[in-house]
Amino acid sequence: MLNPAQRDFVVSILDEAADLTVATLRADGWPQATTVSFANDGLAVYFGTNAESQKAQNIARDNRVSVTVNCPYDGDWSAIRGVSIGGRAQRVTASDEAARVGALMAKKFPQISQFVDVGAGFEMALFRIDAEIISVLDYSKGFGHVDLLTV
């Protein structure tokens, strides 16, 4: 089970990183991995995508996802930190949560308004990933050190 210190370490990784790779399951059973920018509120991870995208369709059919998040580092392998999170992706439909996510995204990515023109026929789908299992990669504890944690 995730203790407070482990939770804080995971959140620090999420706070520092800008992008994640999310793996969803296609209808034919093959995993599909894509990179998206994200924001987080503690352990809650949020990302947006076109509502008609393949990943949105995959999540609508099977909401199990895995994501990886890695912190940037300067080539010193002892500084490598990252997380792999297995969980469920839920579409954000509540207006108050959507507004909060929009504010988180705008704060983290001020340039977002240049790229997302909601009035141009683009329907944005916001998703929240609720973690169930987390692998924490921390090379400061040794080469390839990983702790497997449940939430």
C-alpha positions as CSV (number, residue, x, y, z in Angstrom):
1,M,0.0,0.0,0.0
2,L,1.2,3.5,-0.8
3,N,2.5,5.4,2.3
4,P,2.5,9.2,2.5
5,A,6.3,9.5,1.6
6,Q,5.8,7.2,-1.4
7,R,2.7,9.2,-2.5
8,D,4.7,12.5,-2.2
9,F,7.5,11.0,-4.3
10,V,5.1,9.9,-7.0
11,V,3.3,13.3,-7.0
12,S,6.7,15.0,-7.3
13,I,7.4,13.0,-10.5
14,L,4.0,13.8,-11.9
15,D,4.4,17.5,-11.0
16,E,7.8,17.7,-12.8
17,A,7.0,15.9,-16.0
18,A,5.0,17.4,-18.9
19,D,4.2,14.4,-21.1
20,L,3.2,10.8,-20.5
21,T,2.8,7.7,-22.7
22,V,-0.6,6.1,-22.4
23,A,-1.3,2.6,-23.6
24,T,-4.9,1.7,-24.4
25,L,-6.3,-1.5,-25.9
26,R,-7.5,-1.5,-29.5
27,A,-10.6,-3.5,-30.5
28,D,-8.3,-6.2,-32.1
29,G,-6.5,-6.6,-28.7
30,W,-3.3,-4.9,-29.6
31,P,-2.0,-2.2,-27.2
32,Q,-1.7,1.3,-28.6
33,A,0.7,3.7,-27.0
34,T,0.5,7.4,-27.6
35,T,2.2,10.4,-26.0
36,V,0.0,13.2,-24.6
37,S,0.6,16.2,-22.4
38,F,-1.0,16.0,-19.0
39,A,-1.7,17.8,-15.8
40,N,-2.2,16.2,-12.4
41,D,-4.0,17.1,-9.1
42,G,-2.1,14.9,-6.7
43,L,-2.3,11.3,-8.0
44,A,-5.2,12.2,-10.3
45,V,-3.8,12.4,-13.8
46,Y,-5.7,14.3,-16.5
47,F,-5.3,14.5,-20.3
48,G,-7.3,15.7,-23.2
49,T,-7.7,14.3,-26.7
50,N,-10.1,14.6,-29.6
51,A,-13.3,12.9,-28.7
52,E,-13.1,10.9,-32.0
53,S,-9.5,9.8,-31.5
54,Q,-8.5,6.1,-31.5
55,K,-7.5,6.4,-27.8
56,A,-10.8,7.8,-26.8
57,Q,-12.6,5.0,-28.7
58,N,-10.3,2.5,-27.0
59,I,-11.1,3.8,-23.6
60,A,-14.8,3.9,-24.2
61,R,-14.6,0.2,-25.0
62,D,-12.1,-0.8,-22.3
63,N,-11.0,1.8,-19.7
64,R,-7.9,-0.1,-18.5
65,V,-4.8,1.9,-19.3
66,S,-1.1,2.0,-18.4
67,V,0.9,5.2,-18.5
68,T,4.6,5.9,-18.1
69,V,5.9,9.3,-16.9
70,N,9.7,10.0,-16.8
71,C,11.4,13.0,-15.3
72,P,13.9,14.8,-17.4
73,Y,17.5,14.2,-16.4
74,D,20.9,15.4,-17.5
75,G,22.5,12.1,-18.4
76,D,23.4,11.1,-14.8
77,W,21.7,7.7,-14.5
78,S,21.5,7.9,-10.7
79,A,19.0,10.8,-11.3
80,I,16.6,8.7,-13.3
81,R,13.1,8.8,-11.8
82,G,9.7,7.7,-13.3
83,V,6.5,6.0,-12.7
84,S,4.4,3.4,-14.5
85,I,0.7,3.6,-13.5
86,G,-1.9,1.0,-14.2
87,G,-5.5,2.2,-13.7
88,R,-8.8,3.1,-15.2
89,A,-9.5,6.1,-17.4
90,Q,-12.8,7.9,-16.8
91,R,-14.1,10.6,-19.1
92,V,-14.6,13.8,-17.2
93,T,-18.2,14.9,-17.7
94,A,-18.9,17.0,-14.6
95,S,-18.6,20.7,-15.4
96,D,-16.9,21.6,-12.2
97,E,-14.2,19.0,-12.6
98,A,-13.8,19.9,-16.3
99,A,-13.3,23.6,-15.3
100,R,-10.7,22.6,-12.7
101,V,-8.9,20.4,-15.2
102,G,-9.0,23.3,-17.8
103,A,-7.4,25.6,-15.2
104,L,-4.7,23.0,-14.4
105,M,-3.9,22.5,-18.1
106,A,-3.8,26.3,-18.8
107,K,-1.5,26.9,-15.8
108,K,0.9,24.1,-16.8
109,F,0.7,24.8,-20.6
110,P,-0.1,28.5,-21.2
111,Q,0.4,27.8,-24.9
112,I,-2.5,25.4,-25.1
113,S,-4.9,28.1,-26.4
114,Q,-2.9,28.3,-29.6
115,F,-3.4,24.6,-30.4
116,V,-6.9,23.8,-29.1
117,D,-9.6,25.7,-31.0
118,V,-12.8,24.2,-29.5
119,G,-14.9,26.3,-31.9
120,A,-13.4,24.7,-35.0
121,G,-15.4,21.4,-34.9
122,F,-13.0,19.8,-32.5
123,E,-14.7,18.1,-29.6
124,M,-12.3,17.7,-26.7
125,A,-12.6,14.7,-24.4
126,L,-11.0,15.0,-21.0
127,F,-10.0,11.9,-19.1
128,R,-8.9,11.2,-15.5
129,I,-6.8,8.2,-14.7
130,D,-7.4,6.7,-11.4
131,A,-4.3,4.7,-10.4
132,E,-4.7,1.2,-9.0
133,I,-1.0,0.1,-9.2
134,I,2.2,2.1,-9.5
135,S,5.7,1.0,-10.2
136,V,8.2,3.7,-9.0
137,L,11.5,3.8,-10.8
138,D,14.2,5.4,-8.7
139,Y,17.9,4.9,-9.7
140,S,19.1,6.9,-6.7
141,K,18.4,3.6,-4.8
142,G,20.4,1.5,-7.3
143,F,20.5,0.7,-11.0
144,G,17.0,-0.2,-12.2
145,H,15.4,0.0,-8.7
146,V,11.6,-0.3,-8.8
147,D,9.0,-0.4,-6.0
148,L,5.7,-1.9,-6.9
149,L,2.9,-0.2,-5.0
150,T,-0.9,-0.5,-4.8
151,V,-3.2,2.5,-4.3
